[in-house]
Amino acid sequence: MNQQITDGVGTMELVQRAAEAAPAVAEHAQETLALKRPADAAIAAIVEAGLPHMTLPTLRGGSQAATTTQLEAYAAIAEADASTSWVACIYNAVGHMICGFGDQALDEFLESEKPYAAGIFAPTGKGRRAEGGYMVSGKYAFASGQHHAGWIFVPMMPEEGGPPIACLIPKEAFEVQDDWHVSGFIGTGSNAVVLGETFVPDHRTIPFMDIVNGNYRESALSGDPYYRQPFVPIMCAVSTGTPLGLARRALKLFRERIATRGITYTSYSKQAEAPITHLQLSEAQAKLDQAEFHAYRLTRTVDQHMTTGAAWDMESRVRCRSDIAWTIRLAREVCEIVEQGSGASAIHLKDAMPAILRDIRTISVHSFLLFNTNAELYGRVLAGMEPDIPFV
């Protein structure tokens, strides 16, 4: 799809920056794979392009970009390396949440040496009240992007009882576990992190459900509807670009491949002339178009609320989870059609397809993005029932 996208930086500028950063990310993709986290040069490229700060306020040097713009930026990087794209997505999702902590916490974050944050959303830690804050500890899994982050966002359950509390904690307080031995998204560096009992001051804590519901702390940003949004639709929106980039790359590779190879053990010396190829191309393109429909409906819905400050209804919030689930499911189907049409020539590790397949299959089983969970939730709300989970 050719989209004309306008953001706080200017029409298409961030997308162009992402396209310019992509070759450097691609050049270091094998290093990223070997290190099991983004190569330093890959992170340097996206930082130079301003991609980790797309959700931060323009008043503080960020782009405050529309999520539709972000979609295309993440997609451009995903065509080069999906792991680096996903880490950029996480930095922006968490960056938006950090704006909810208030001015003092945001100042500390932005003035730090590494103003990028990983984030975990399962409240697997615990905290006890102390003077001026909490003593927090716990183990948190899947800390994507932790290697280059200066901070980590974690929710914890207070020992005194009550709902979870979100905390913003310097990365140096955590011990990184050597447990990231996986089959996909290998380069995201999503190791578990362990926090020994650490003091977190009150200004770097906030009720987690305030973040989920967009009830951000009073601050210089309080009058801006961009920062008065429920978090889950934003997380869904920024997650769209990586799977779309993978599907687009797979389909491009297929169209290039069919022009130069035949189909073994058939009479077709040129794959592009075979009717089965025509059917595969047609189906894959249709599924990519459908994936883009859901992705753009999602980001445009979020962008409209960010621009106008209009109130969300529950069905629209839950539909965002349905849209990201359909985006990923359809993107995976595109990649698997290409896999079937590419034959054994695409199984070599030097080919791009094995990495594409590993990564699209991994994102499709992400617990927050899982199709069956989100489809059931959306159907439940469409049937007139209340959601049975708080993260909507």
N, C-alpha and C positions, 0 to 999 in steps of 0.2 A: 504494500500500500504506500502511496506517496502522500504523506501528510504534511500540511503546512502548520508548523507548531510555533507558537509564540510563548516566550517565557520572560522572566525578569531580566535576563541577560540580553535578549534580543532574539529575533526570529531565527531559529535553527542553529544559533551559535554553539550551544552546548552539544548538540548532535554532531556538528562539524568537528568540534574539539575531540569528541569521542572517536570519530572516524580517523582523525589524525593520530590519536594515541594508540589505536588498534594495532598497527604494524609492530610497534615496540612490544606490546603485550604478546602478540603472536610469536615474535622472535624469541621470547623468553618462556614460551609455554612449556617446553620440555624441562626447563629448569624448575618452573613452578611445579610440574608433576613430580620431579625427582625430590624436591624439597618438601613436598606435601603442604605447601603454603605458597602464596604468591611470591614470585621472585621480587627482589628489591627494585629491580629496574621496571617491572610491570607496575608496581605501586607508584614508583616515581612518575611514570607516564600518566597514570590516571590522576595523580595529585596535580601535576603540571596542567592538566586539562580542567582542573576544578571539579572533577566528578565526585569526590567524597563529600562535598559540601553543597550538594544541590538542594537539600531541604533546609539549610540554615538561612537565617534572615539576611536580606540584602544590606540591612543596616550594620551587620556585623561581618560583612565580607562574603557572605554566601550568595547563592543564586536564587533561592526561594522559587525554584522552578516548578512548573506544572508537571504533574506526574506523567502526562502524555509525552512531554519532552524527555523526561527521565526514561520512559519505556524505550524510546529510540536510542538513547545513549547507552543503556545497559545492553540492548540488542547488538549494537555495533561492537561493543567489547566482547560480548558472548561469542560472536563469530570468530573472534581471535582466541579467546580462552574463557570458558564458562565459569571457571573457579574465580578468576579475577573479577568478572562481571558480578558474581554473587556477592563477593566481599564488598564491592562498591555499593550494591543494593543494601546490604546490612548497615554499612556506615551511614547511609542516608536515612534509613528507617529509624535507627537508634538516634541519629542526630536530631530528628524531628521530636522524638520523645524527650531528649535532654532539654529542649526549649521549654518543656512543661515544668521543669524543676524551679524555674525562676531565675532572676538576673544573676544572683551570686554564683549559683552552680554553673550557669552558662558562661559567665566570665571566667571562672576557673578552667573550664573545659577549653574554651577558645584561646586562652592565654597560655595553655600548656604546650610542651614541646611537641606532643603528638595529639592533635585535636581530632582523633578518630576513635570511635567506640564500637566494640563488639557488644552483643546483647543476647541474653538468654531470657526466655519468657516463662519457663516453668519455675515455680517458687520452691526449689529444692533446698534452699538454705534456711537458716533460722537466725533470729535476732532477739536480743534482750535489751530492754530499755536501760540507758545509762544517761548521766547528766549531759544534756546538750545533743543527744543523738542515740545511736544504737551500737551495740557490739554485735557484729554480723559474722557468720561463718557458714560454710557449706561447700558442697561439690556441685558443679554445674556442667552439664554435658553440652556438646555441640556449640562451642564458642567460636563460630565462624569469624575469621578476620582478626583473631586475637593477637597474632604475631606482630602486626604493625600497629595495633591499637595502643593508645595511651590510657584508655579507660575501658571498663566493662560495666554494662547495665545488668543488674541482677535483682529479681524480686525475692523476698524472704518472708517466712511466716513468723510473726512475733510470738515469743514464748508466752507473753501475757494473754494471748488470744486475739482474735479479730482477723480481719482480712489481710491479704498480703501487702507488703510495703516494698516499693521499688527503691533501689539504691544505685547510686553512681559512685564507682570506686576505682581508684587508680589501678591500672593493670599490674603494676609492680607488686601489689599486695597479694596477687594470686600465684599459685604454683601450677605450671602447665604440665598436664599429664601426657605421657608418651603412649597415647591410645588411638591415634588417628591412622588406622590401617584399614582402608576401605576400598570399595570397588568403583566409586564415582565421586565427583566433586572432590577429587583427591587433593587438589591444590588450594582448597579453601582454608586449610589449617584449622579445622573445626574440632580441635582437641578439647577434652574436658579440662576445666580449671578448678582448683581447690583453693578456697579461702580460709586461712586460719582466722581465729577471732580477731576482727579488725574494727576499730572505731570508725563509724560513719556519721558525720555531723548532720543535724536536722535539715540543713539547707540542701543536702544532697540525698534526701529521702522524700518520698511522696507516696501517698496511697496508690497502689498499683491500679486499682479500678478507676482512679482519676485519670490516669494515662489512657486506659482502655476507652473511657467515655469522653475524653477530650476536655476534662475539667482541669485545665492547666492553671498553675499557681499565678497569682497576680504578678505582672511584670511589665516591662516596656513593650512586650509583644501582645499584651492582653486585648488590645483593640483590633488585632489583625485576625480575620477569620481563617487565614492559612494555618494558624496555630490554635484554633478552637475546634479541632476535629477529632472524632473517635479514632483510635489508633489502628484498629483492625482493617478498615477499608484502605488506609494508607499503606499498611504492610502488604496487603493484597495487590495494590496498584503498583508498588515499586518492584514486586516480584514478577511482573509480566514480561519484562524485557529479556531476561536470560533465556527462558524456554523458547520465546519467539526467535531470538538470535540463533539458537541451536537448530530450530526447524528451517529457518531461512538458509542457513549455511548448508544443511544436508541437501536441500532441494537444489541449491546452486551447484553443488558438487555432482548431483545426479545428472543435471542437464549438461554439464561439461563432459561427464563420463560417457554418456550414451552416444556422443558424436564420434568417439574414438575407439570404441570396443564393440565386439560382436557378442552374440549369445552362444556360449559353448554348447556343442552337441545339437545345434539347430542349423537351419539354412540361413540364418540371419548373420551376415558378416558385419552389419552395422545395427547396433541395438536401437538406434533412433527410428529405424524403419519397421520395427516389430509392433504389431497391434497391442501386445501385452504392455509394451513400454508406454504407448499412448494412454492406455487405461490407468497405469500406475501414475503417470504424470498428472493426468486429469484429477484423479482421486487425491493425490498428495497436495496439489495446488488448492483444490476445494477445501480440504481440511485446514490448510494454512490460512485461507481466507476466513474460515469459520473461527479459527483460533484468534485471528486479529480482530474479528468482530467482538468477541467476548473481552479481549484485552482492552480495546479502545472504548467499549461501553463502560468498562470498569474505571479506566483512568479519567474519562470525560465526566463520569458521575462524580468522582472525587474532586476533580478540578472545579466543577461547577459549585460544589459546596465550599471549597476553599476560597473561591472568588466572591461568592454571594453571602456566605454565612448562613445559608438556609438550613433549617433544622432537618435532621435525618429521621426517616421513619424506619422501623425495624426491618421491614421487608427489603428496603433498599440496602441496608447494612449487610443483611445476610446474603443478598444477591451478589454482593462483592465477593464473598467467599465462593459462591457458585461460579462466578465468572473466572476467577483465577484457576479454579479446579478444571473447568472446561478448557481454558487456554492451555494448560499443561497437558491434559489428556490428549487433546487434538494435536498439539505439537509433537508429543511422543508418537502418535500414530503416523504423522508425516515422516518422522525419522525411521520408523520401522518399515514403512512402504519403501523408502529409499534403500534400506538394508536389504530387503527382499529383491529389489531390482538391481542391486549392485553386484551380487554374486560374491564369489570367493576372492575376487580381486580387491575387495574392500576390507578384508580381515587382517591385512598386514598392519602392524603397529605404526608404520610410517605413514599410513593413510589417516586422514582426519576422521573417518567414520567411527572407528572404535571408541575414540574419546567422546564424540558426539553422543553415541548410544549409551556409554557409561553415565554421562552426565544427565541426559534427559530422563533416564530410568531412575536415577537417584533423586532428582528434584520431584519426580512424580510420586515418590513414597515419603516425602517430607510430611511429618505428622500434621503440620498446620495447613498444608496444601493438598492433602490426600483427597482424591476424588470422592470416594464413597462417603467419607465423613461429611464433606461439604454438600454433596448432593442430598443426603438425608436431612441435613439441617435446613436447607432451602425448602425442600418438600414439606418438612414439618411446619415451617412458618407459612407456606402457601396454603396449608390445610387449616390455618387459623389457630395453630397452637403457638405457645410461647417457646422461644429457644430454650433448650435444656442445658446450655453452657453459657458462661459469661462473656466469652471472647468473640464478640460480634461487632 
